[in-house]
């Protein structure tokens, strides 16, 4: 029998922790969750927008015999805009630094459960001007523990699929025997 499952955190719990960690680190960059916060355009302030993918997948548990029933993998896109200095050569420097900070938080909160994804320029204009945005993604996998209440309900609802055999008592095939080991070492 496997051991009890460790507490798990779905993607939503991981994303909820990014803002408080930024705050504890003294970084006041707004951390927003959801595509409703996506805003493009010159003059938009520094921010991080975490947008969970609308689709993911579930399958076998990431760890066998640990009390997990399944595993869920879902993705997230991260859109960052840093505070720009105004120089063409350093236009993306602040956005890159902010992206690295987000990666640090996500990777340290979920080591071994995150995988990097796409990375690229997401600026609202195609010319070298104010409004440098970066977008990158990652996937996150978390285990789904076996729910003991559901398991008990399933066990209570089960009925035999075939009638009992009246010729044989349950659990005895009529071929039982006993073994008496000896301790004298003789054969």
Phi and psi in degrees as GROMACS dihedral restraints (atoms count N, CA, C in turn):
[ dihedral_restraints ]
;  ai    aj    ak    al  type     phi  dphi    fc
    3     4     5     6     1   -74.1    20    10
    4     5     6     7     1   164.1    20    10
    6     7     8     9     1   -79.5    20    10
    7     8     9    10     1   169.7    20    10
    9    10    11    12     1   -66.2    20    10
   10    11    12    13     1   145.5    20    10
   12    13    14    15     1   -70.2    20    10
   13    14    15    16     1   142.0    20    10
   15    16    17    18     1   -74.0    20    10
   16    17    18    19     1   153.9    20    10
   18    19    20    21     1   -58.2    20    10
   19    20    21    22     1   142.2    20    10
   21    22    23    24     1  -119.6    20    10
   22    23    24    25     1   158.8    20    10
   24    25    26    27     1  -127.0    20    10
   25    26    27    28     1   122.6    20    10
   27    28    29    30     1   -72.5    20    10
   28    29    30    31     1   173.8    20    10
   30    31    32    33     1   -56.0    20    10
   31    32    33    34     1   -39.7    20    10
   33    34    35    36     1   -59.2    20    10
   34    35    36    37     1   -40.0    20    10
   36    37    38    39     1   -67.5    20    10
   37    38    39    40     1   -36.4    20    10
   39    40    41    42     1   -64.0    20    10
   40    41    42    43     1   -45.9    20    10
   42    43    44    45     1   -66.6    20    10
   43    44    45    46     1   -34.6    20    10
   45    46    47    48     1   -64.2    20    10
   46    47    48    49     1   -22.2    20    10
   48    49    50    51     1   -86.6    20    10
   49    50    51    52     1   -16.0    20    10
   51    52    53    54     1   -62.6    20    10
   52    53    54    55     1   -49.2    20    10
   54    55    56    57     1   -57.7    20    10
   55    56    57    58     1   -51.6    20    10
   57    58    59    60     1   -60.9    20    10
   58    59    60    61     1   -33.5    20    10
   60    61    62    63     1   -70.4    20    10
   61    62    63    64     1   -41.1    20    10
   63    64    65    66     1   -58.2    20    10
   64    65    66    67     1   -43.6    20    10
   66    67    68    69     1   -62.1    20    10
   67    68    69    70     1   -45.2    20    10
   69    70    71    72     1   -63.3    20    10
   70    71    72    73     1   -28.6    20    10
   72    73    74    75     1   -82.4    20    10
   73    74    75    76     1    -1.5    20    10
   75    76    77    78     1    82.8    20    10
   76    77    78    79     1    16.9    20    10
   78    79    80    81     1  -101.7    20    10
   79    80    81    82     1   116.6    20    10
   81    82    83    84     1   -93.0    20    10
   82    83    84    85     1    12.8    20    10
   84    85    86    87     1   -59.8    20    10
   85    86    87    88     1   129.4    20    10
   87    88    89    90     1   -62.6    20    10
   88    89    90    91     1   131.5    20    10
   90    91    92    93     1  -111.3    20    10
   91    92    93    94     1   115.4    20    10
   93    94    95    96     1  -117.8    20    10
   94    95    96    97     1   146.0    20    10
   96    97    98    99     1  -120.5    20    10
   97    98    99   100     1   125.3    20    10
   99   100   101   102     1   116.5    20    10
  100   101   102   103     1   147.6    20    10
  102   103   104   105     1   -70.2    20    10
  103   104   105   106     1   -13.9    20    10
  105   106   107   108     1   -65.6    20    10
  106   107   108   109     1   -16.0    20    10
  108   109   110   111     1   -94.5    20    10
  109   110   111   112     1    -0.7    20    10
  111   112   113   114     1   -68.4    20    10
  112   113   114   115     1   128.6    20    10
  114   115   116   117     1  -144.2    20    10
  115   116   117   118     1   120.9    20    10
  117   118   119   120     1  -110.0    20    10
  118   119   120   121     1   155.1    20    10
  120   121   122   123     1   136.3    20    10
  121   122   123   124     1   150.9    20    10
  123   124   125   126     1   -66.5    20    10
  124   125   126   127     1   134.0    20    10
  126   127   128   129     1   100.8    20    10
  127   128   129   130     1    -8.6    20    10
  129   130   131   132     1   -67.9    20    10
  130   131   132   133     1   140.1    20    10
  132   133   134   135     1   -78.3    20    10
  133   134   135   136     1   169.4    20    10
  135   136   137   138     1   -59.8    20    10
  136   137   138   139     1   142.7    20    10
  138   139   140   141     1  -170.5    20    10
  139   140   141   142     1   165.3    20    10
  141   142   143   144     1  -127.3    20    10
  142   143   144   145     1   126.3    20    10
  144   145   146   147     1  -118.8    20    10
  145   146   147   148     1   120.4    20    10
  147   148   149   150     1  -100.5    20    10
  148   149   150   151     1   119.5    20    10
  150   151   152   153     1  -120.7    20    10
  151   152   153   154     1   102.8    20    10
  153   154   155   156     1   -64.2    20    10
  154   155   156   157     1   143.1    20    10
  156   157   158   159     1   -64.8    20    10
  157   158   159   160     1   149.6    20    10
  159   160   161   162     1   -79.8    20    10
  160   161   162   163     1   -15.1    20    10
  162   163   164   165     1  -131.4    20    10
  163   164   165   166     1   151.0    20    10
  165   166   167   168     1  -147.5    20    10
  166   167   168   169     1  -155.2    20    10
  168   169   170   171     1  -151.6    20    10
  169   170   171   172     1   155.5    20    10
  171   172   173   174     1  -127.7    20    10
  172   173   174   175     1   153.8    20    10
  174   175   176   177     1  -165.7    20    10
  175   176   177   178     1  -147.6    20    10
  177   178   179   180     1   -66.2    20    10
  178   179   180   181     1   156.9    20    10
  180   181   182   183     1   -66.1    20    10
  181   182   183   184     1   148.9    20    10
  183   184   185   186     1   -70.4    20    10
  184   185   186   187     1   -16.1    20    10
  186   187   188   189     1  -139.0    20    10
  187   188   189   190     1   124.3    20    10
  189   190   191   192     1   -79.7    20    10
  190   191   192   193     1   152.6    20    10
  192   193   194   195     1    55.8    20    10
  193   194   195   196     1    35.9    20    10
  195   196   197   198     1  -122.0    20    10
  196   197   198   199     1    15.2    20    10
  198   199   200   201     1    85.4    20    10
  199   200   201   202     1    13.6    20    10
  201   202   203   204     1   -99.9    20    10
  202   203   204   205     1   141.7    20    10
  204   205   206   207     1   -93.1    20    10
  205   206   207   208     1   -37.1    20    10
  207   208   209   210     1  -155.9    20    10
  208   209   210   211     1   177.6    20    10
  210   211   212   213     1  -131.9    20    10
  211   212   213   214     1   145.9    20    10
  213   214   215   216     1  -119.9    20    10
  214   215   216   217     1   132.5    20    10
  216   217   218   219     1  -120.4    20    10
  217   218   219   220     1   124.9    20    10
  219   220   221   222     1  -138.6    20    10
  220   221   222   223     1   162.1    20    10
  222   223   224   225     1  -112.7    20    10
  223   224   225   226     1   170.4    20    10
  225   226   227   228     1  -149.7    20    10
  226   227   228   229     1   135.8    20    10
  228   229   230   231     1  -101.8    20    10
  229   230   231   232     1   141.1    20    10
  231   232   233   234     1  -120.7    20    10
  232   233   234   235     1   125.1    20    10
  234   235   236   237     1  -113.2    20    10
  235   236   237   238     1   123.0    20    10
  237   238   239   240     1  -124.8    20    10
  238   239   240   241     1   145.4    20    10
  240   241   242   243     1  -137.2    20    10
  241   242   243   244     1   121.5    20    10
  243   244   245   246     1   -91.9    20    10
  244   245   246   247     1   172.3    20    10
  246   247   248   249     1   -78.0    20    10
  247   248   249   250     1   113.4    20    10
  249   250   251   252     1   -82.6    20    10
  250   251   252   253     1   149.7    20    10
  252   253   254   255     1   -89.9    20    10
  253   254   255   256     1   -20.1    20    10
  255   256   257   258     1   101.3    20    10
  256   257   258   259     1   -11.8    20    10
  258   259   260   261     1   -87.0    20    10
  259   260   261   262     1   140.2    20    10
  261   262   263   264     1   -61.6    20    10
  262   263   264   265     1   -39.4    20    10
  264   265   266   267     1   -68.2    20    10
  265   266   267   268     1   -26.5    20    10
  267   268   269   270     1  -113.7    20    10
  268   269   270   271     1    19.8    20    10
  270   271   272   273     1   -56.0    20    10
  271   272   273   274     1   -39.4    20    10
  273   274   275   276     1   -96.2    20    10
  274   275   276   277     1    -4.1    20    10
  276   277   278   279     1   -58.0    20    10
  277   278   279   280     1   -46.2    20    10
  279   280   281   282     1   -67.9    20    10
  280   281   282   283     1   -39.2    20    10
  282   283   284   285     1   -66.6    20    10
  283   284   285   286     1   -40.1    20    10
  285   286   287   288     1   -64.9    20    10
  286   287   288   289     1   -41.9    20    10
  288   289   290   291     1   -63.5    20    10
  289   290   291   292     1   -40.5    20    10
  291   292   293   294     1   -67.5    20    10
  292   293   294   295     1   -40.5    20    10
  294   295   296   297     1   -61.7    20    10
  295   296   297   298     1   -41.5    20    10
  297   298   299   300     1   -63.1    20    10
  298   299   300   301     1   -35.6    20    10
  300   301   302   303     1   -66.7    20    10
  301   302   303   304     1   -42.2    20    10
  303   304   305   306     1   -63.6    20    10
  304   305   306   307     1   -43.3    20    10
  306   307   308   309     1   -60.2    20    10
  307   308   309   310     1   -40.7    20    10
  309   310   311   312     1   -58.7    20    10
  310   311   312   313     1   -46.6    20    10
  312   313   314   315     1   -63.2    20    10
  313   314   315   316     1   -52.0    20    10
  315   316   317   318     1   -62.1    20    10
  316   317   318   319     1   -45.5    20    10
  318   319   320   321     1   -68.5    20    10
  319   320   321   322     1   -37.0    20    10
  321   322   323   324     1   -73.9    20    10
  322   323   324   325     1   -30.6    20    10
  324   325   326   327     1   -74.0    20    10
  325   326   327   328     1   -29.9    20    10
  327   328   329   330     1  -136.9    20    10
  328   329   330   331     1    61.4    20    10
  330   331   332   333     1   -64.9    20    10
  331   332   333   334     1   136.3    20    10
  333   334   335   336     1    80.4    20    10
  334   335   336   337     1    -7.4    20    10
  336   337   338   339     1  -112.1    20    10
  337   338   339   340     1    -5.1    20    10
  339   340   341   342     1  -113.9    20    10
  340   341   342   343     1   146.2    20    10
  342   343   344   345     1  -133.7    20    10
  343   344   345   346     1   132.1    20    10
  345   346   347   348     1   -65.2    20    10
  346   347   348   349     1   157.9    20    10
  348   349   350   351     1  -134.3    20    10
  349   350   351   352     1  -145.2    20    10
  351   352   353   354     1   -65.4    20    10
  352   353   354   355     1   156.1    20    10
  354   355   356   357     1  -145.4    20    10
  355   356   357   358     1   132.1    20    10
  357   358   359   360     1  -176.4    20    10
  358   359   360   361     1   174.0    20    10
  360   361   362   363     1   -72.2    20    10
  361   362   363   364     1   130.5    20    10
  363   364   365   366     1  -126.8    20    10
  364   365   366   367     1    28.9    20    10
  366   367   368   369     1   -64.8    20    10
  367   368   369   370     1   147.7    20    10
  369   370   371   372     1   -73.4    20    10
  370   371   372   373     1   -19.5    20    10
  372   373   374   375     1  -124.7    20    10
  373   374   375   376     1   153.4    20    10
  375   376   377   378     1   -93.4    20    10
  376   377   378   379     1     9.9    20    10
  378   379   380   381     1  -112.1    20    10
  379   380   381   382     1   162.8    20    10
  381   382   383   384     1   -73.6    20    10
  382   383   384   385     1    94.0    20    10
  384   385   386   387     1  -148.2    20    10
  385   386   387   388     1   179.2    20    10
  387   388   389   390     1   -61.3    20    10
  388   389   390   391     1   148.0    20    10
  390   391   392   393     1   111.9    20    10
  391   392   393   394     1    36.2    20    10
  393   394   395   396     1   -78.5    20    10
  394   395   396   397     1   116.8    20    10
  396   397   398   399     1  -120.5    20    10
  397   398   399   400     1   147.5    20    10
  399   400   401   402     1  -120.1    20    10
  400   401   402   403     1   148.2    20    10
  402   403   404   405     1  -129.8    20    10
  403   404   405   406     1   134.9    20    10
  405   406   407   408     1  -145.5    20    10
  406   407   408   409     1   160.7    20    10
  408   409   410   411     1  -129.9    20    10
  409   410   411   412     1   164.9    20    10
  411   412   413   414     1  -152.0    20    10
  412   413   414   415     1   159.3    20    10
  414   415   416   417     1  -111.9    20    10
  415   416   417   418     1   151.9    20    10
  417   418   419   420     1  -133.6    20    10
  418   419   420   421     1   131.2    20    10
  420   421   422   423     1  -117.2    20    10
  421   422   423   424     1   130.7    20    10
  423   424   425   426     1  -134.5    20    10
  424   425   426   427     1   149.1    20    10
  426   427   428   429     1   -84.0    20    10
  427   428   429   430     1   149.9    20    10
  429   430   431   432     1  -104.1    20    10
  430   431   432   433     1   114.4    20    10
  432   433   434   435     1   -73.0    20    10
  433   434   435   436     1   154.7    20    10
  435   436   437   438     1   -67.9    20    10
  436   437   438   439     1   129.7    20    10
  438   439   440   441     1   -88.2    20    10
  439   440   441   442     1   111.5    20    10
  441   442   443   444     1   -63.6    20    10
  442   443   444   445     1   -29.4    20    10
  444   445   446   447     1   -68.6    20    10
  445   446   447   448     1   -44.0    20    10
  447   448   449   450     1   -65.3    20    10
  448   449   450   451     1   -42.4    20    10
  450   451   452   453     1   -60.5    20    10
  451   452   453   454     1   -42.8    20    10
  453   454   455   456     1   -65.7    20    10
  454   455   456   457     1   -38.9    20    10
  456   457   458   459     1   -65.5    20    10
  457   458   459   460     1   -39.1    20    10
  459   460   461   462     1   -65.6    20    10
  460   461   462   463     1   -44.2    20    10
  462   463   464   465     1   -62.3    20    10
  463   464   465   466     1   -38.5    20    10
  465   466   467   468     1   -70.6    20    10
  466   467   468   469     1   -27.5    20    10
  468   469   470   471     1   -89.1    20    10
  469   470   471   472     1   -11.1    20    10
  471   472   473   474     1   -70.5    20    10
  472   473   474   475     1   140.4    20    10
  474   475   476   477     1  -126.1    20    10
  475   476   477   478     1   151.7    20    10
  477   478   479   480     1   -60.4    20    10
  478   479   480   481     1   145.5    20    10
  480   481   482   483     1   -89.4    20    10
  481   482   483   484     1   -13.5    20    10
  483   484   485   486     1  -139.3    20    10
  484   485   486   487     1   155.7    20    10
  486   487   488   489     1   -69.1    20    10
  487   488   489   490     1   154.0    20    10
  489   490   491   492     1   -67.5    20    10
  490   491   492   493     1   150.2    20    10
  492   493   494   495     1   -85.6    20    10
  493   494   495   496     1   112.6    20    10
  495   496   497   498     1   -68.7    20    10
  496   497   498   499     1   -15.7    20    10
  498   499   500   501     1   -82.3    20    10
  499   500   501   502     1   -10.5    20    10
  501   502   503   504     1  -141.5    20    10
  502   503   504   505     1   131.0    20    10
  504   505   506   507     1   -66.4    20    10
  505   506   507   508     1   147.4    20    10
  507   508   509   510     1   -57.8    20    10
  508   509   510   511     1   134.9    20    10
  510   511   512   513     1    85.0    20    10
  511   512   513   514     1    -4.8    20    10
  513   514   515   516     1  -125.8    20    10
  514   515   516   517     1   117.3    20    10
  516   517   518   519     1   -89.6    20    10
  517   518   519   520     1     3.3    20    10
  519   520   521   522     1    82.8    20    10
  520   521   522   523     1     7.2    20    10
  522   523   524   525     1  -121.2    20    10
  523   524   525   526     1    32.0    20    10
  525   526   527   528     1   -83.8    20    10
  526   527   528   529     1   149.4    20    10
  528   529   530   531     1  -151.0    20    10
  529   530   531   532     1   166.1    20    10
  531   532   533   534     1  -114.4    20    10
  532   533   534   535     1   151.1    20    10
  534   535   536   537     1  -119.5    20    10
  535   536   537   538     1   132.0    20    10
  537   538   539   540     1  -116.2    20    10
  538   539   540   541     1   101.8    20    10
  540   541   542   543     1   -71.9    20    10
  541   542   543   544     1   150.5    20    10
  543   544   545   546     1  -108.2    20    10
  544   545   546   547     1   155.0    20    10
  546   547   548   549     1  -114.0    20    10
  547   548   549   550     1     6.5    20    10
  549   550   551   552     1   -86.0    20    10
  550   551   552   553     1    -6.9    20    10
  552   553   554   555     1    79.5    20    10
  553   554   555   556     1    -0.3    20    10
  555   556   557   558     1   -84.6    20    10
  556   557   558   559     1   159.7    20    10
